[in-house]
Amino acid sequence: MKTNVGTIDRILRIVIGCAILGAGYALKSWWGLVGLVPLLTAAFGYCPAYLPFGINTCGLKDKE
């Protein structure tokens, strides 16, 4: 997998993921587990939803 999530994007995903997990915990709801999605995409640096749209926030270009 190529990295397609940049540094700022990763930071935002971590913050949002933690907020969703925290809200789920505070509200005692299983919906908080949805926060794992942005956390995992931040951890791996790859977002499959970006693929069909050709989005790459990483900023690195492939060197040929």
C-alpha positions in Angstrom: 0.0 0.0 0.0 1.2 3.4 -0.9 0.8 6.2 1.7 -1.9 8.7 0.7 -2.5 10.4 4.0 -0.2 13.4 4.9 1.0 14.6 8.3 -1.7 17.2 8.9 -4.4 14.8 7.7 -3.1 12.2 10.1 -3.1 14.6 13.1 -6.7 15.6 12.3 -7.7 11.9 12.0 -6.1 11.1 15.4 -7.9 14.0 17.1 -11.3 13.2 15.5 -10.9 9.5 16.1 -10.1 10.1 19.8 -13.0 12.5 20.1 -15.4 9.9 18.6 -14.1 7.1 20.9 -14.3 9.4 23.9 -17.9 10.4 23.1 -18.8 6.8 22.6 -17.3 5.9 26.0 -18.9 8.8 27.7 -22.3 8.1 26.2 -21.8 4.3 26.7 -22.5 3.7 23.1 -21.0 1.1 20.6 -21.0 3.9 18.0 -17.8 5.1 19.6 -16.0 2.3 17.8 -16.5 4.2 14.6 -13.6 6.3 15.9 -11.3 3.4 15.2 -11.6 4.1 11.4 -9.8 7.4 11.4 -7.3 6.2 14.0 -6.4 3.2 11.8 -6.2 5.2 8.6 -3.9 7.6 10.5 -1.8 4.7 11.8 -1.3 3.1 8.4 -1.1 6.3 6.4 -3.5 4.9 3.9 -7.2 5.8 3.3 -9.1 3.4 0.9 -11.8 6.1 0.4 -9.2 8.4 -1.3 -8.4 5.8 -3.9 -11.4 6.2 -6.3 -11.0 10.0 -6.2 -7.2 10.0 -6.7 -6.7 12.1 -3.5 -3.2 12.1 -2.0 -2.5 14.5 0.9 0.9 13.0 1.5 2.6 15.4 -0.8 5.3 12.9 -1.9 5.5 12.3 -5.6 6.6 8.9 -7.1 10.2 9.1 -8.4 10.7 7.3 -11.6 
